[in-house]
């Protein structure tokens, strides 16, 4: 792969329906994916970028993945080799335990190009979940289940931080990273026994949510080598310059569940009760 495929010249950029992310950190990240993990990105298919709005100020935009040419339904927009998957856990624990796992994994500097492009607590890409809020704001939510679950997570994080001798703020952020970005994937062993694995998938986790997605994440196997790939497939024809969008969560989450896990409430959600 040619890492420079993620860049465009100013003249090319002006013709696109989005603003390509040509930052140094993003270039370093995509170059690392291509050279270290052999990610075979099609240079004319997808790229990271920002929507053209708000005076084209990238610092105030939602970063996403865009197609740079017309794509047909069923096209594989990109695929990630299994080596890119960061396994947070291979057995179900709880959110604070997953956050602690990430906190320990994030000390591995081999993954630094990916750590460097993750949202920080002070960036525009950060959507705080209610456990970051003060108690008054949590109780103002007026949804009993959401209040209960938000307070329970807050308490689990505080207890885990105290027990493990880590910063509450650091563990809270680590928990947010996992809850808002990780994928739960069923892994089958040689005996076809399924294990639910919580994994971070660099690049793929930069796709944004929509209640009517045009893309779908699939796990595929190479028929020749048996290697596993994490792919995004077009669910419909996607015109050049369009953002690739997934549905977060289970596919039928209510808005309070999306707020709890991802930090946002969608404008339209058919799964909300009247």
PyMOL commands that set and color helices and strands:
alter all, ss='L'
color gray80, all
select helices_A, chain A and resi 3-6+10-14+24-36+54-56+58-60+82-84+95-105+109-115+130-132+135-139+144-164+168-181+204-206+255-262
alter helices_A, ss='H'
color red, helices_A
select strands_A, chain A and resi 18-20+46-51+63-67+76-81+85-89+183-188+194-201+208-209+215-221+228-234+243-246
alter strands_A, ss='S'
color yellow, strands_A
deselect
rebuild
show_as cartoon
